[in-house]
Amino acid sequence: RFGRIDLWPERVVLPRPWLLVAACLVQLPYAGFRASRLRFALDRVVATASGGARRRLDWRVLHGSGLISFPAVILLPFRLGELTRPLLLTRAREPGVGFTESLSAIAVERVVDGLVVVGMLFFGLAFADLRVDDPQSLAYVRGSGRIMALTFLLGLGLLLAGAARPAWLERVVGSLLPGRLGRRAAAAAHRVASTIAVLFDWRRGLPFLAWSLIYWALTVFQLWLVLLACDLHLGFADAAAVVAIVGLSIQVPGGPAQVGSFQVGMALALGLLTSAAEVDAASTFAAIMYLLQLLGACVLALPGALLLARARPSGSEIDADPSLSAEHPVPSDPA
């Protein structure tokens, strides 16, 4: 048992299965918005590297890499799956999109996600119907939220500081390392900063933030539907608190398939929102949410693989257009 939930319920409580079906359908727009956010950082990289011949990242590469990487992030231990999407994007050989550009864009995603999750945590705790038997648990959650907020704010500040002055960052990195290693590290730093700096443009930065908020709203909505399906009559603020607590729990690198970290976060959240009499309903909800996120990601990985296979350039295409090489440098953007 994890706190107030069993790993598997002794009695399955699912009086409204049609709401579970609706929650499963939400998986499609949820995955679509999650995968498509990277476009706002990488479209301009592709356009610049191709000299305007291409305006955006191939949508098949965008969604295919996202759909394949989601189960990898869940299944691989210590969050090693986060490297999957940069590797897939690099292998796709989109103009100017190498490992450095992909990784820096995803780093911005994760930092913004972290700040949104922390915001949802304090929103949820402020408006949720808490049933606190142990005040220390609530204090622990709030304290963890403050620490994570400071961590993500520091990360965002460092990313934005480097992106605001890419030439300065390039000089600093180059001066710290000798010879060829310094030159390569400086070039990589400039590429990281140039990729992130794209989001300073409000025409890309604001849609990126909007897509992120929609993605997290869909996450909360899906979980809320499962709560109601399992006869847990909690509100939207309660659902936001659950998403935030579980989200912060799985940020800590753990074992494969998020076993343990997911259940600990879910037990902590439901311990604040449910009573001892609701243990079967809470356990059913926790088990369904775990399987839904795991199986949903794995099922959608198949169309993701098909999209990537259709998007892969042939050798003749690469020879005809050198910008398709992942090593093709991204020219400095005068804007």
C-alpha positions as CSV (number, residue, x, y, z in Angstrom):
1,R,0.0,0.0,0.0
2,F,1.1,3.6,-0.8
3,G,-0.5,5.8,1.9
4,R,-4.2,5.8,1.2
5,I,-4.1,3.8,-2.0
6,D,-3.5,0.2,-2.8
7,L,-1.3,-0.7,-5.7
8,W,-4.3,-2.6,-7.1
9,P,-7.8,-2.0,-5.6
10,E,-9.4,-4.8,-3.7
11,R,-12.7,-3.7,-5.3
12,V,-12.8,-1.9,-8.6
13,V,-15.0,1.2,-8.4
14,L,-16.1,2.3,-11.9
15,P,-19.8,3.3,-11.9
16,R,-19.4,5.6,-14.9
17,P,-17.4,3.8,-17.5
18,W,-18.5,6.2,-20.3
19,L,-16.5,8.9,-18.6
20,L,-13.4,6.7,-18.8
21,V,-14.0,6.3,-22.5
22,A,-14.2,10.1,-22.8
23,A,-10.9,10.4,-20.9
24,C,-9.3,7.9,-23.4
25,L,-10.5,10.1,-26.3
26,V,-8.8,13.1,-24.7
27,Q,-5.5,11.3,-25.1
28,L,-5.5,12.3,-28.8
29,P,-5.6,16.1,-28.5
30,Y,-3.4,15.8,-25.4
31,A,-0.7,14.1,-27.4
32,G,-1.1,16.4,-30.3
33,F,-0.7,19.6,-28.3
34,R,2.3,18.1,-26.4
35,A,4.1,17.1,-29.6
36,S,3.4,20.3,-31.6
37,R,4.8,22.8,-29.1
38,L,8.4,22.2,-30.3
39,R,7.4,23.8,-33.7
40,F,7.5,27.3,-32.3
41,A,11.2,26.9,-31.4
42,L,12.4,24.9,-34.4
43,D,10.4,26.3,-37.4
44,R,12.6,29.3,-37.6
45,V,15.8,27.2,-37.3
46,V,14.6,25.2,-40.3
47,A,13.7,28.3,-42.3
48,T,17.1,30.0,-41.6
49,A,19.1,26.9,-42.3
50,S,17.3,26.3,-45.6
51,G,17.6,29.9,-46.8
52,G,13.9,30.3,-46.8
53,A,13.3,27.2,-49.0
54,R,11.5,25.6,-46.1
55,R,9.2,27.5,-43.7
56,R,8.8,24.9,-41.0
57,L,9.7,21.6,-39.5
58,D,8.1,18.6,-41.3
59,W,4.9,17.9,-39.4
60,R,5.6,14.2,-39.7
61,V,8.9,14.6,-37.9
62,L,7.4,16.9,-35.4
63,H,4.5,14.6,-34.3
64,G,6.3,11.3,-35.0
65,S,9.3,12.2,-32.8
66,G,6.9,13.4,-30.1
67,L,4.7,10.3,-30.1
68,I,7.6,7.9,-30.0
69,S,9.5,9.8,-27.3
70,F,6.5,9.9,-24.9
71,P,6.6,6.2,-23.9
72,A,10.4,6.3,-23.8
73,V,10.2,9.1,-21.2
74,I,7.9,7.0,-19.1
75,L,9.5,3.6,-19.5
76,L,13.2,4.4,-19.3
77,P,14.7,4.9,-15.8
78,F,16.3,8.1,-14.5
79,R,14.5,10.1,-17.2
80,L,16.9,8.9,-19.8
81,G,13.9,8.9,-22.2
82,E,14.2,12.7,-22.4
83,L,17.2,12.1,-24.8
84,T,15.0,10.1,-27.2
85,R,13.3,13.1,-29.0
86,P,16.6,15.0,-29.7
87,L,18.1,11.9,-31.1
88,L,15.0,11.2,-33.3
89,L,15.0,14.8,-34.5
90,T,18.7,14.7,-35.3
91,R,18.3,11.5,-37.2
92,A,15.4,13.0,-39.3
93,R,18.0,15.4,-40.8
94,E,15.8,18.5,-40.9
95,P,17.7,21.6,-42.1
96,G,19.7,23.1,-39.2
97,V,18.1,20.8,-36.6
98,G,20.8,18.9,-34.8
99,F,21.1,17.4,-31.4
100,T,22.0,20.8,-29.8
101,E,19.1,22.7,-31.2
102,S,16.6,19.9,-30.3
103,L,17.9,19.5,-26.8
104,S,17.9,23.3,-26.1
105,A,14.3,23.6,-27.4
106,I,13.2,20.7,-25.2
107,A,15.0,22.2,-22.2
108,V,12.8,25.3,-22.5
109,E,9.7,23.1,-22.7
110,R,10.6,21.3,-19.5
111,V,11.3,24.5,-17.6
112,V,8.0,26.1,-18.7
113,D,6.2,22.9,-17.9
114,G,7.7,23.0,-14.4
115,L,6.6,26.5,-13.8
116,V,3.1,25.7,-15.0
117,V,2.9,22.7,-12.7
118,V,4.1,24.7,-9.7
119,G,1.4,27.3,-10.6
120,M,-1.3,24.6,-10.7
121,L,-0.1,23.2,-7.4
122,F,-0.7,26.5,-5.5
123,F,-3.9,27.2,-7.4
124,G,-5.2,23.7,-6.6
125,L,-4.2,23.9,-2.9
126,A,-5.9,27.3,-2.6
127,F,-9.2,26.2,-4.1
128,A,-9.4,22.5,-3.5
129,D,-11.5,20.8,-0.9
130,L,-8.7,19.5,1.3
131,R,-9.3,16.9,3.9
132,V,-6.1,17.2,5.9
133,D,-5.6,14.6,8.6
134,D,-1.9,15.1,8.7
135,P,-0.9,18.8,8.5
136,Q,2.7,17.8,7.9
137,S,1.8,16.3,4.5
138,L,0.3,19.6,3.4
139,A,3.4,21.5,4.7
140,Y,5.7,19.0,2.8
141,V,3.8,19.5,-0.4
142,R,3.9,23.3,-0.2
143,G,7.5,23.3,0.8
144,S,8.4,21.0,-2.2
145,G,6.4,23.3,-4.5
146,R,8.4,26.4,-3.3
147,I,11.7,24.6,-3.9
148,M,10.7,23.4,-7.3
149,A,9.4,26.9,-8.2
150,L,12.8,28.4,-7.3
151,T,14.6,25.7,-9.3
152,F,12.6,26.2,-12.4
153,L,12.8,30.0,-12.2
154,L,16.6,29.8,-11.9
155,G,16.7,27.4,-14.9
156,L,14.5,29.8,-16.9
157,G,16.6,32.7,-15.9
158,L,19.8,31.0,-17.0
159,L,18.3,30.0,-20.4
160,L,16.9,33.5,-21.1
161,A,20.2,35.2,-20.0
162,G,22.2,33.1,-22.5
163,A,19.6,33.5,-25.3
164,A,19.5,37.3,-24.8
165,R,23.3,37.6,-25.6
166,P,24.3,34.6,-27.8
167,A,27.5,36.2,-29.0
168,W,28.6,37.0,-25.4
169,L,27.8,33.4,-24.4
170,E,29.8,32.1,-27.3
171,R,32.9,34.2,-26.3
172,V,32.7,33.2,-22.6
173,V,32.4,29.4,-23.4
174,G,35.2,29.7,-25.9
175,S,37.5,31.4,-23.4
176,L,36.9,28.8,-20.8
177,L,38.0,25.8,-22.9
178,P,41.3,25.5,-24.9
179,G,41.8,25.0,-28.6
180,R,39.5,23.0,-30.8
181,L,37.4,21.9,-27.9
182,G,36.7,25.5,-27.0
183,R,35.7,26.4,-30.5
184,R,33.3,23.5,-30.8
185,A,31.8,24.2,-27.4
186,A,31.4,27.9,-28.2
187,A,29.7,27.1,-31.5
188,A,27.3,24.7,-29.6
189,A,26.6,27.4,-27.1
190,H,25.7,29.9,-29.8
191,R,23.4,27.3,-31.4
192,V,21.7,26.7,-28.1
193,A,21.2,30.5,-27.5
194,S,20.0,31.1,-31.0
195,T,17.4,28.4,-30.8
196,I,16.0,29.7,-27.4
197,A,16.1,33.3,-28.6
198,V,13.5,32.5,-31.2
199,L,10.9,32.4,-28.4
200,F,11.6,36.1,-27.6
201,D,9.6,36.9,-30.7
202,W,6.0,37.3,-29.4
203,R,4.7,35.7,-32.6
204,R,6.3,32.5,-31.5
205,G,6.7,32.9,-27.8
206,L,3.0,33.6,-27.0
207,P,1.7,30.7,-29.1
208,F,4.2,28.4,-27.4
209,L,2.9,29.5,-24.0
210,A,-0.7,29.1,-25.2
211,W,0.0,25.6,-26.5
212,S,1.6,24.7,-23.2
213,L,-1.4,26.0,-21.2
214,I,-3.8,24.1,-23.4
215,Y,-1.8,20.9,-23.0
216,W,-1.8,21.1,-19.3
217,A,-5.5,22.1,-19.2
218,L,-6.2,18.9,-21.2
219,T,-4.1,16.9,-18.7
220,V,-6.2,18.2,-15.8
221,F,-9.5,17.7,-17.8
222,Q,-8.6,14.1,-18.6
223,L,-7.7,13.3,-15.0
224,W,-10.9,15.0,-13.8
225,L,-13.0,12.7,-16.1
226,V,-11.3,9.7,-14.6
227,L,-12.0,11.0,-11.0
228,L,-15.7,11.2,-11.8
229,A,-15.7,7.8,-13.6
230,C,-14.4,6.3,-10.3
231,D,-17.1,8.0,-8.2
232,L,-14.7,10.5,-6.7
233,H,-16.6,13.8,-6.7
234,L,-13.8,16.3,-6.8
235,G,-13.6,19.6,-8.5
236,F,-11.4,20.9,-11.2
237,A,-9.1,22.6,-8.7
238,D,-8.7,19.2,-6.9
239,A,-7.8,17.7,-10.2
240,A,-5.2,20.4,-10.8
241,A,-3.7,19.7,-7.4
242,V,-3.4,16.0,-8.2
243,V,-1.8,16.6,-11.6
244,A,0.7,19.0,-10.0
245,I,1.7,16.8,-7.1
246,V,2.1,13.7,-9.3
247,G,3.9,15.8,-11.9
248,L,6.4,17.1,-9.3
249,S,6.9,13.6,-7.9
250,I,7.8,12.1,-11.3
251,Q,10.3,14.9,-12.0
252,V,12.7,13.1,-9.6
253,P,14.7,10.5,-11.6
254,G,13.4,7.1,-10.7
255,G,13.0,3.5,-11.9
256,P,11.6,2.2,-15.1
257,A,8.0,3.0,-16.0
258,Q,7.9,5.6,-13.2
259,V,7.0,2.8,-10.8
260,G,7.1,4.1,-7.3
261,S,7.5,7.8,-8.0
262,F,4.0,7.9,-9.7
263,Q,2.4,6.0,-6.9
264,V,4.0,8.0,-4.1
265,G,2.8,11.3,-5.7
266,M,-0.7,9.9,-6.2
267,A,-0.9,8.6,-2.6
268,L,0.2,12.0,-1.3
269,A,-2.3,13.9,-3.5
270,L,-5.2,11.6,-2.7
271,G,-4.3,11.6,1.0
272,L,-5.1,15.3,1.0
273,L,-8.4,15.0,-1.0
274,T,-10.1,11.7,-0.1
275,S,-11.2,10.0,3.0
276,A,-10.4,6.5,4.4
277,A,-13.8,5.3,3.3
278,E,-12.9,6.0,-0.4
279,V,-9.8,3.8,-0.5
280,D,-11.2,1.5,-3.2
281,A,-12.3,4.3,-5.4
282,A,-9.0,6.2,-4.9
283,S,-7.0,3.0,-5.6
284,T,-9.1,2.3,-8.7
285,F,-8.5,5.9,-9.9
286,A,-4.7,5.7,-9.3
287,A,-4.4,2.3,-11.1
288,I,-6.4,3.6,-14.1
289,M,-4.5,6.8,-14.4
290,Y,-1.2,4.9,-14.3
291,L,-2.3,2.4,-17.0
292,L,-3.9,5.2,-19.1
293,Q,-0.8,7.3,-19.4
294,L,1.4,4.2,-20.0
295,L,-0.8,2.3,-22.5
296,G,-2.0,5.5,-24.2
297,A,1.6,6.6,-24.9
298,C,2.6,3.1,-26.1
299,V,-0.4,2.8,-28.5
300,L,0.3,6.2,-30.0
301,A,3.9,5.3,-30.6
302,L,2.9,3.1,-33.5
303,P,1.5,5.9,-35.7
304,G,4.5,8.0,-34.5
305,A,6.9,5.4,-36.0
306,L,4.9,5.4,-39.2
307,L,5.1,9.2,-39.5
308,L,8.8,9.2,-39.0
309,A,9.3,6.4,-41.5
310,R,7.5,8.4,-44.2
311,A,9.4,11.5,-43.4
312,R,12.9,10.1,-43.6
313,P,14.9,11.6,-46.5
314,S,16.6,9.3,-48.9
315,G,20.3,9.5,-49.6
316,S,19.7,11.2,-53.0
317,E,17.7,14.0,-51.3
318,I,20.5,14.6,-48.8
319,D,23.1,14.9,-51.6
320,A,20.8,17.3,-53.5
321,D,20.2,19.5,-50.5
322,P,23.2,19.7,-48.0
323,S,21.0,21.6,-45.5
324,L,19.3,18.3,-44.7
325,S,22.4,17.2,-42.9
326,A,22.1,17.3,-39.2
327,E,25.6,18.8,-39.0
328,H,24.6,21.8,-41.2
329,P,25.3,24.9,-39.2
330,V,22.5,27.4,-38.5
331,P,23.5,30.9,-39.6
332,S,23.2,33.7,-37.1
333,D,19.8,35.3,-37.2
334,P,20.2,39.1,-37.6
335,A,16.9,39.6,-35.9
